[in-house]
Amino acid sequence: MNGSSYALAAAAGEAVVAFYAQRLGAVRARRAGSAPPVPPPVPDAATVAAIVDVAFWASLLREEGRTTRVSLAFAPPDAAGQGFRFEQPVLLAPEPLTRLGPAVEQPGVHLGVWPDGAGQLVVWGATLAIPDLCFVLEVVEPGLVVLKYRRGSEFGKFGNIAVLRGDRMRIVVDEAAHRHEGPPLLAALLGSEATAAWADDGNGLLQLAVAMRGHGRGGSLLVVPRGAAGWPESIVRPTGHLIAPAFARLGDLLRLPRAERGRAGGSLGVPRLVGAIAGLTAVDGAAVISDAYELLAFGVKIGRRDGHRAVEQVLVSEPVVGDVPTLVSPGRLGGTRHLSAAQFVHDQRDAVALVASQDGRLTVFAWSAAETLVRAYRIEALLL
């Protein structure tokens, strides 16, 4: 565990230990006077470094011509559930990990990692259920490793601690949403317990962001207040495809208790609806939904609203350690989609716009009343 050859492994270990020290301290403070929470299995820095090192080198290997994709959960067998154990645990090493990768490529399946009696890290089996705050490492593609934690049952997504790509590490700022004015989407992505209720209601928007990034074609999604009448003033006529009446099925399902959504949705459940709406963002133009998840239009062209000036500057930031917000011309953000989304939010200041690039970048645009300008939040580090 001290012989790591990946340059960022040790730094990653320190970042994970610092994250858990902060997060567990916040949990204890919030639950002061109540029964203490069950402590999660927290790895030390050397253990994280060892897991990261193995995972990084495994990401560069191929099995039958396919790259390694695997998710590792640091948890003992008795803390995980809905899984199976190997009769003989497998030593955690790049080659065995690559061979086991196809078994856990489906979302929600993890290989369990824990020290054996001799202190060696081994893969003891696979699991579908892991403890809250459990440390998870995901190999996304060659040279790209994401360090995560399970945010808890009230959230629909794992929180990201850090993203390692080659020789660069970006550490996610855990509570960045409280440092400045920003859309609730950003706070939910960052996993603040203070936004737990919104995160549950907003889970559809998180899924839409992931699905937009995942289809790989690029796209724009405009989110306007329910019942707002002014947003068509920012759309070039003739418009694209207006939906009449608005398609409200996704919102109807998301307003149900989580346990009832599957039964009510049947074959047309939340994941399928999210995929269908995200697919519409790939059509030339933008898709429009309300903040109640009503589909209003797609394939629409954005234009400057009458009487409004062109957007000139956008404040760009990323919720990672060391980021310095920078004022840039919207034309430098990535092309026509980004420029038009910035203009839409500049003219429709109660709206939010999401733009996915073909290269995987995802930007959220929102108006900042305090700074009287459009802010652009680069959030792909939170969605991997």
ROROGU-905717 format. One record per residue: x, y, z of N, C-alpha, C in turn; residue in one letter. Coordinates in steps of 0.05 Angstrom, whole numbers, plus 5000, padded with zeros to 4 digits. Layout:
ROROGU-905717
XYZXYZXYZA
...
end
This chain:
ROROGU-905717
501649765000500050005000501750255000M
504350225003506050465002507650484976N
507150294957508650294932507150394908G
505450594912503850704890505650824869S
505050774843506550894821504951094806S
502451134812500851344799501251604815Y
502151814801503052054815500952184833A
498452164825496352304840495052134862L
495951884865494651704884494851804913A
497151894921497551984949495852234954A
495852424935494252664938491352604939A
490452404923487652324924486952214952A
488752054964488251954991487852175011G
489552385009489352605028486752755024E
485852784998483452924992480952785004A
480952515001478752355011478552375042V
480852345055480952365084479952635094V
480752845080479853115088476853145084A
475853035062472953045057471452915079F
472252675087470652525107470852665134Y
473152785140473452925166471453155167A
471153305145469253525144466353425144Q
465753225127463053135125462053005150R
463652835163462752695187462552895210L
464253095210463953305231461353455228G
460553505203457953645199455653465206A
455853205201453653025208453353005239V
455652995253455552985282454253235294R
455053465283454053725293451053745288A
450153645265447353665258445653485276R
446753255284445253065300445953075330R
447053295338447753315367445253285384A
445553115405443353065423441652835415G
441952735391440352495382442252255382S
441152025375442751785374444951815354A
447351735360449551765342449151595317P
449851705293449451545269451451315268P
450651105253452550885248454850985231V
457250955241459551065226459950915200P
460551045178461050915153463850795153P
464350595136467050495133468850695118P
470450835133472051055121474950955117V
476050965093478750875089480751085098P
483151005104485351195110486651275084D
488451465086489651575061491251365046A
492651195060494250985046492450785031A
490150715043488350535030487150665005T
486350915007485251054984487351054962V
489851124969491951144949492350874935A
492250654950492550394939490350324919A
487850384927485550334910485750504884I
486350754887486550934864488750844845V
491050754856493250664840492450424823D
491250234835490349994820488250064799V
486350234807484250304788485250454764A
487150644769488150794747489550614726F
491250444736492650264717490850064704W
488749984718486749804706485249954684A
484850214687483350374667484850374640S
487450324640488950334615489150064602L
488049854615488049584604485549524589L
485649314572483249234557482748934561R
480248864560479448584562477848514537E
478948344520477648274495477048524478E
478948704478478748954462477149174474G
475949134498474249334510475649454534R
475349714537476549854559475249784586T
476749824607475749754634473749964644T
471449874653469550044667468749894692R
469150014715468549864740468050054762V
466349964781465750124805466649954830S
468150084847469149954872467950094896L
466949944915465850044940467449944963A
468450134980470050055003468149995026F
467649735030465749655051466249355057A
465949275082466248995089463748845079P
463948585075461648425066459148455083P
459548475110457148485127455848755127D
457048965115455849225114454349275088A
454849095069453449125043451148925042A
449448965022447148785019446448744990G
444648544985443748484959446048434940Q
447848254948450048184932450947904936G
453347834928454447564932457347584938F
458347374951461147364960462547144944R
465147194937466746984925467646794947F
467846544940468946344958471846414965E
473346494944476046584948476346874939Q
476747064957477047344950479247384929P
479047584913480947644891482747874900V
485347844897487148054904486648304887L
486548534899486048784885488548854869L
488348824843490648874824489448944797A
490949084780489849174754488748954737P
490248734733489248524714486748394724E
486548294749484048174759481648374757P
482248624763480048824762479048854733L
480848854714479948874686478248634678T
478948394687477448164681474648164694R
474448284718471948294732470148524723L
471348714709469848954701467148904688G
466948714668464348674654462148594673P
462848484697460748394715459348634729A
460548864729459449094744459249344726V
458849304701458549534683455749664686E
453749514695451049624698451049814722Q
449450034719449250234741448350104767P
449550184789448650094815449949834825G
451749714809453149474817456049544823V
456949454846459749514855461149264863H
463749264858465449064870466149154898L
465848974918466549044945469449004951G
470749204963473549194969473949234999V
475649065011476149075040478848935046W
480249015067482748865074482048585084P
483748395076483448125087484848095114D
485047855124486347815150489247895151G
490547895128493347975126493748265120A
491648415117491848705112491948765082G
491748565065491748615036488948685026Q
488748875008486148944997485348734977L
482848644980481748434963478948514954V
478148394931475348414922473948174933V
471948214951470647994964468047904949W
467148064930464647994916463448234903G
460948234897459448454885456948514901A
456048764900453748844916452149054901T
449549064907447749264897447049474918L
447749424943447049614965449449654982A
450049914988452349985004451450185025I
453050215047452250405068452250695060P
450750855074450851145070453651245074D
454551445058457151565059459451375051L
458751145041460750955033462551075011C
465151025012467051114992466850934968F
466651054944466350914919468251034899V
469550854884471250944862470250834836L
469951004816468950914790470950964768E
471650764753473250794729471350844706V
471551094694469651174674470751114646V
473251164641474551124615477551114620E
479151054600482051044604483051304615P
484451284638485651514651483751694666G
481151624668479151794682477951634705L
478551724729477651594754476151794771V
473751724781472151904797471851784825V
472451954845472151874873469551984884L
467851804895465151874902464551784931K
462151864939460951754964457951734961Y
456851544975453951514974452651724991R
451051894979449852124993447552045011R
446351815008444151745024441651695008G
439751565020437351475005435651704995S
435951945007434252174999435252294973E
437652224964438752334939438752114918F
438552204893438552014871441151964858G
443352084869445852064856448052054877K
450351924870452651944887453852224885F
455052314908456452564907459352514899G
460552704885463252684876465152824895N
467352694902469452814919471552934902I
472552784882474652884864474552734838A
475552864817475752744791478752744783V
479752514776482552484767482552414738L
483852574722484152524693487052554686R
488352334681491252344675492752464698G
494152684692495852814713494453054726D
491853064724490353294736488253194755R
488053314779485953244798484353494804M
481753474802479853684810478253594834R
478553744856477153674881474653834882I
472353704885469753844886469553994913V
468654234911468054394935465454304946V
465454184969463054044980460754234985D
461254474995459054655002459254914985E
460154884960460555124944457955284939A
455655144940453155274934452555494955A
453755474979453155675000455055914998H
456955914980458856134978457856354960R
455956294943454956494925452156434917H
450856624905448156574895448356384872E
446556194871446656004849444055854847G
443555714824441055574821440855344840P
438455264849438155034867439354774855P
439354754829440554524816443454484825L
444954704827447754674835447954574864L
446254684882446354594910445654304912A
443654214896442953934897445153754887A
446553834866448753674856450953654876L
451453864891453553864911452953704936L
450353634939449653454961449353574988G
448653834989448153955015445653845028S
445853765053443553665067441453875070E
442254125069440254345072438354355048A
439154225026437454235002436253964997T
436053795018435153515013432353505000A
430453665010427753654999427753734970A
429153954963429254034935430653824918W
432753704929434253504913432353274906A
430653204924428752984918426853064896D
425653304898423853404878425353454852D
427853554854429353624830430953394818G
430453154828431952924818431552894788N
429252954778428752934749430653114734G
431153354744432953544730435853444731L
436653314753439253194755439552974734L
437452804732437452594713437452694685Q
436052914679436053034653438853134646L
440253254665442953354660444853124653A
444652904668446352674662445652554635V
443052534629442252414604443052584580A
442852854583443753034562446752994556M
448252974577451152934574451652664562R
449952464569450452194561449852134531G
447952284519447252214491449452304472H
451252484480453652544465453252714440G
450852814436450352974412450353274418R
450553344443450253624451447353704451G
446653904467443853994468443454214488G
441054334486440354554504437554504516S
437354554542434854534556434354784571L
432054914566431255154579429155094600L
429455184625427555134646426355394655V
423655424651422255674656420255624678V
419455834693417355794714414755694703P
413455524718410855414709408855644705R
407555644683405555844677406756104666G
409356134664410556374653409756414625A
408956664618407956734591410056874574A
412256964587414057134572416256994557G
416756734562419056604550418856594519W
416456564507416456564478417456814465P
417657034480418757284469421657264463E
422957054474425857004468426256784447S
424156704434424256494414423756614386I
425356534367425156624339422756494326V
421156644312418856534298419456514268R
418456304254416756104265418155924285P
416755844305417955684326418455404317T
419755244334420154954327417654804332G
417754624351415454454357414254514385H
412054654385410754714410408954474418L
408854424444407254204455404654314467I
402454224456399854324466397854094467A
396854034491397554164517400354064526P
401454204545404054124555404053834565A
406253694559406553414568407553404596F
405853324615406453354644406953094658A
407252874643407452604656409852584674R
412152694666414552674683414152814710L
413053054709412453204733410453064751G
408452944739406452804754407752574770D
409552424757410852204771412752304793L
414252514787416152614807414852734832L
412352814829410952914853409852694871R
409852444861409052224878411252154897L
410652024920412751914937414451724921P
417051724927418951574911418051274908R
417051164930416250874929413950814910A
412351024903410050974887410551034857E
412851144851413251234823413351004803R
414650784811414950554793412250434786G
410550404807407950284802406150464784R
406250724790404650904775405550944746A
408250924742409350964716409050734697G
409050494708409050254692411350244673G
410850174648413050164628414050434620S
412550644626413350924620414051064645L
416150964659416951074684418851314681G
419951404704421651644704424051604686V
425651384688428051374671427451384641P
425251254633424551264604423651544596R
422151674612421251944606423652144605L
425452114625427852284625429452244599V
429851984591431251934567429952054542G
427252034541425852144518426152454517A
425852584539426052874539428852964534I
430852824546433652894541434252854511A
433052654499433552614470432652844453G
430452984462429453214447431453444447L
433153454467435153674468437253644446T
437453404434439453364413438453474386A
435753524384434653644360435753924357V
436354014333437354284328435454484341D
436654664358435054844373435054764402G
433154854418433054794447430354674454A
430454514475427954404487427254594510A
424654614516423654784538421854624556V
422454634582420654514602420154724624I
418054674639417454844662418954734686S
419054894708420354794732418554584746D
416254524734414554304744414854064725A
416854064707417553844689415453804667Y
414054014659412254004637413854064611E
413653884592414953934566413254124550L
414554354543413154574529413754594500L
416254534492417154564464419854434461A
420554384435423254304429423954394401F
426454394395427354484368426954784364G
426854944385426355234382428955384380V
428955604365431255774362431056004381K
433256064395433256284415434156544401I
432756754406433457024396433457224418G
434557464412434557674433431757784436R
430957814461428257924467428158214459R
425958304447425658584439426158774463D
427658974458428259174479430559104498G
431758874494433958784511436558794495H
438658864509441358874495442558594494R
444558574478445958324475447658274500A
447758014509449457944532452357984524V
453858124541456658184534458658024550E
458057974576459957824592458457614609Q
459757404615458757184632460857114653V
460057084678461957004699461956694700L
464256574693464556284692465956184716V
464755964728466055844751465555544750S
467155404766466855114769467155044798E
465354874809465454814838467654624846P
470154714841472454554849474454734863V
476154604880478054744896479954894878V
480555154884482455314869481255464846G
478655424840477355564818477055854824D
477656024805477256314807475256394785V
472856494793470956584773472156784754P
471456754729472656924708470557034690T
470757294684468957424665469957374637L
468257274620468957214593466757304574V
467457334549465357374529463857114525S
461157124522459656874519460456724494P
461556854474462456724450464856534455G
466156564478468456394484467656144500R
465156114506464255894523463955624508L
463755634481463555374468461855374443G
460955604433459455604408456655724410G
455055674390452455804387450555724410T
450555464418448755374440449355534465R
451855564472452555704497451856004495H
452356124472451756404469448756454471L
447156284457444256324457443056274485S
444156074499443156014526443756244545A
446156364543446856594559444956824553A
444356864528442457084520439657034531Q
438756784530436156714540435956784570F
437856704586437756754614438157054620V
439657184603440057474606437357614603H
435657514584433157644578430757534595D
431057284603428957144619430257074646Q
430257264664432057244688430957054709R
428556954706427556744724427856464712D
429356444691429756184677432556084683A
432955824678435555694679435955544653V
438455534643438955394618441255194623A
440954954612443054744613443954694585L
446654694581447754644555449854424557V
449454214541451353994540452854014514A
455553984516457253974492457653694483S
458453654459458953384449461353254463Q
463153424473465453314487464953254517D
462453274526461753204553461653424573G
462353664565462053894583459053964587R
458354044612455654124617455654374633L
454254574623454254844635451454924643T
451155034667448555134676448755444676V
446855574663446755864662444455954680F
445056164697442956274714443656574719A
441556734722441957014727442557064756W
444557224761445257304789444357594793S
442257614810441257884816443358044832A
444857914849446858054866449058164849A
449858024828452058114811451158234784E
448458234780447158344756448558254731T
448957994729449957874704449257574704L
449857454681449357164678451757014689V
451256814705453356634714453156374699R
455456264693455656004679457155814697A
455855604706457055404723457855154708Y
460355094705461254854692461054624712R
459354434707458754234727459253944719I
460753904697461253634689462753464709E
464353604726465753454747463953334768A
461453434769459453334788457753114776L
457853074750456052894736457352634728L
460052614730461452374721460752134738L
end
